[in-house]
Amino acid sequence: MLEAFAAVTLIKYGLWAVAMNIGAGVVGDPLNWQNYMLIFSHGGMALQALSILLISGLSRGIY
């Protein structure tokens, strides 16, 4: 249960941060290197959460 909560939280926050940074660029705010670092690091956080879900689900026989 805790793994699922962690994964959902990582996905939510990871995708939210990516969307907010990209959205800021779309509306005209200049994106600097910190924005790109946040996009890549939070995107990686969401991918990490997907791997947690896949590994924990496969190890328990849940597909």
N, C-alpha and C positions, 0 to 999 in steps of 0.2 A: 504493500500500500504506500509506503514512504517513497519507494522508487518511482511509482506512478505520479505521485504528487510533485516530486522533484523534476521529473521529465516534463510534466505539463507546465510547471512554472518556468523552466528553462526555455521551452518552446515559446510560451506566451511572451516572456520578457525579451527573448532573443529576436523574435519577429517584430515585436513592437518597436524596439530600438532601431532595427534596420529600416522599418517603414518610416519612422519619424525623421531619421537622417536623410533618407532619400526624398521624403516629402518636403523637407526644408530646402533641398536642392531644387526640387521641381518648382517651388514658389519663388525662387530667385535668390535665396541665401547662398553665398559662396561656400562651397565645401572645401575645407582644408584637410591636411593630412590626418588630423585628429578625427574628423568625421569618417574618413575612409577606414581608419583603424577601428573605430567603433562599429562600422558596418561589417567589416570582416570578422572581428572578434565576436560580435553578437550573433552573426550568421553561423559561425562555428559553434557557438553555444547551443543554438537550435539543432544543428546537426549532431552534436554530442547527445542531446536529449533523445533524438530519434534512435541513435545507436544504443542508448540505455534501454529504451523500450523494446527494440528488436532483440537485444541480447537477453534481457530478463524474460521477455515473452517466449523466446525459443528455448531457453533453458528450463522453463516450466511446462513446455509443450503447448503453450497458448499461441495461436497464430492469428 
